[in-house]
Amino acid sequence: MLKKSFLGLTNPRIDYELLPVKVPEPEQVTPAKTVTLFHPKNGAPSAAPVFQVGDRVKTGQKLALFADDPAYVISSVTGTIASISSYTGDYGKEFSAINVSIDENEELADPFDHQNPTLETAIAHLAFVPGNPAYSVLADPEKNIHTIVITGVDDDLLIATNQYIVTAALNDIKKGIGILKDISGVERIIMVTAGESMQGYGHIGAEVKGVDTVYPAALPHMIMKDVLGKVVPAGRNCEDMGTCFMTAEAVASIGQAHASGQIPVHKTLTLVTKDGTQRLVKTTIGTPIRDILDTYNVSINDEDRIIFGGPMRGSAVYSLDHPVLPDTNGIVVVDRSDAAYASDYPCINCGDCVRVCPARIQVHMLVRFLESGQFEEAADNYDLLSCVECGICSFVCVSRIPIYQYIKLAKYELDRARAQEAAELAESTEEMEATEEIEVTEATDA
């Protein structure tokens, strides 16, 4: 819900959507014929492929395309691999899209070793479960993680997926918390819930704290400041401060997997259709969008938008074949008449973006550098790296400048440039060391 001052002199108040006391069960949506699984690409493989087109797979089976690649996906259905193709996602991220034709008779894969939980086992088998757990952060020796925060609220508007999980899967969350403590060695675990729903969770083995119901209070940087009392410095992230964030669904998936020995393959998400109707949906990971929309007779016309995530921080997808992913918490369908179109109209210095920014950034100045591709200057002079990526600046922009998208692009380009610089520096250092070693050897021989 959006509330604005009559005079327009104060910040707009945007409230998160809260579930009713009696929560309806998610509606089941079954994929029609196929699912698509996005297998991450980690450079050029040096080994022969393990799986090929025509191979049969089981539900819950681990699919690593190459023997020397630690990346994998979990087959969410029983069937036959129909195709394997390349797919490029946002900001150049590359995947192998594995398309699996579904068999009518389901066959479950053998249980993984769930009796002796370790971080290595979790990384090897549970990286693709619903909620997308952040195991890599827990395993990173450079991150001294001392706190795990479980988010029982979603970080975008109109989405209520993790609120539902907290209500419906509390026993799985409790089990998952115990597993997380065992495999990570982290004793301090905090679950954050909407401010009005804090009671009844004292037995789960974690501290329970409430967050404000006003957007963007549920974003990790805001939770760090408002709940943990720590401000994340510009250019650093929550993990650098020793705090790892996981969704309630991720923790529930961990608990469910270790209770049964079977890897969860069904994703809960919030679907918002053109007329604003919100419903909780449970479907198989890899289900194409078209199967979900066909279930509810939602037609897609030219210039309509399908947004993965919420309206403030989500990203549009451009194919009805795009699948539900382990971290897909929401799908919002926007009619073209309601879509907010970007404009090349210049900033008019109204100041609305500055007033609403939770990081107190001079957004009206920042966007001028971003529009012209001066990303380094934007980071050095106008606090680009302080942005918490809430998207409110784009929401209030009178000129309809896509500020949030500019910021995301700038951060991506800076990360890529700095990674390239680090690689070149490492290569240069190796060459210098090799040259010095040769010179020392030649001097010794002489």
Residue, then its C-alpha position, 0 to 999 in steps of 0.5 A: m500500500l502506498k501512502k503520500s502526504f497531501l502536500g507532497l512535502t514528506n516521503p511516500r510511505i510504502d508498506y509491505e504486503l502482510l498475510p492474513v492470520k489464516v493463510p490459504e494453502p498455495e495452489q499447485v501448478t504442474p509443468a505440462k511437458t518439460v522443465t528447464l534447469f539452468h546449469p551455471k557455466n564456470g569457464a571452458p570445461s576440460a573433461a568430456p560431458v557426463f550427461q548428454v541428450g537422450d539420457r534418462v534422469k530421476t527426480g532429485q538426481k544431481l546433474a553435473l554436466f562435466a566431471d571436472d566442474p563443481a557446478y550442478v543442478i538437481s533434476s526436479v522431474t523424472g524424464t529424458i534430457a531433450s536438449i542442452s543449449s547455452y543461455t545468457g542471463d542478466y549482466g552476461k551470466e552464462f548457463s547451460a539450459i537443460n531441457v527435460s521431457i517429463d515421464e508420467n512415472e516418477e522415479l526418485a533418486d537415491p537419498f543423499d547422506h543426510q544422517n551426517p550433515t556437513l558443510e561439504t555435503a550441503i555444498a555437494h547436494l543442496a545448492f539447488v534447493p528452493g531458496n538458494p542457500a548461501y553455502s559459498v559464503l559459509a565456506d569462504p575462508e576470507k569471511n569470518i561469519h559469526t551471525i546468520v540472519i533468516t529473513g521471514v519477510d520478502d525484500d520486495l513489495l507484493i511478495a509474501t512467499n517467505q511470510y508463508i514459509v514461516t507460517a507453514a513450515l516452522n518445523d522444517i525451519k527449526k530443523g534447518i536451524g539446527i543443521l546450520k549450526d552443526i555444519s557452520g559452527v555459527e551459534r548466533i542465528i536470528m530470524v526476522t519477521a514482520g513486526e506484528s508476527m513475532q510471537g510463537y517462535g521461541h522454540i526454534g533455536a534462534e533469536v526472533k526479531g521484528v522488522d518494520t513493515v515499511y519498505p525497504a526495511a527488509l533489505p539486508h543493509m537495512i536489517m543490518k542497521d535497524v536490527l543489528g545496529k551495524v552500518v555496512p560501509a560503502g563498497r562492502n557487503c553484509e558478509d564482510m561484516g560477518t553476517c550471512f543472510m538466508t531466506a526462510e525458504a532456504v532454511a526450511s529446504i535444508g531441514q526438509a532435505h535432512a529429515s527425508g534424505q530427498i532433495p526438495v524440488h518444489k518452489t513456492l512463489t507469489l503470482v501477481t496477475k494483471d488485475g492485481t490478484q495475488r496468489l501463492v503458487k507451488t510448482t516444480i523448479g524449472t516449470p516454464i512461465r507459460d504453464i503457470l500463466d495458462t493455468y490461470n488463463v493469463s494472456i500475454n500481449d505485446e508490450d506486457r511485462i513479466i517481472f521475476g521478483g517484485p515491482m521495485r527490484g525485479s527484472a523483466v524476462y522476455s520469453l514465456d519459456h523462462p523457467v521458475l528458478p530456486d530463488t524465484n519468490g515472485i512473478v508479477v505480470v503487468d499490462r502494457s497500459d500499467a507499465a512504467y516506461a523509461s524516458d530519456y527526459p533529463c533530470i529536473n532537479c525536483g529532489d524527490c529521489v534525494r528525499v526518499c533515499p534511505a542511504r542519503i545519496q545525492v541521487h540527482m547528481l549520481v545519475r548524471f555520471l551514470e548516464s554518461g558511463q562515468f562509473e568510477e567518478a560516480a563511485d568516488n564522488y557520489d556514493l554509488l557503492s552506498c546504494v542499497e538497491c531499493g529502487i525507490c528513486s526510480f519509483v518517484c522519478v518525475s522524469r522516469i529515468p531508470i535510475y535503479q537499472y543504471i545503478k545495477l549496471a554501473k556496479y556490474e561494470l565496476d566489478r568486472a573492471r576491477a576483476q580484470e585489473a586484479a587478474e592482470l596484476a596477478e599475471s604481471t606479478e607471476e611474470m616478474e617473479a618468473t623473470e627474477e627466478i631466471e635471472v637468479t638462476e643465470a647469476t648462480d650458474a655464472 
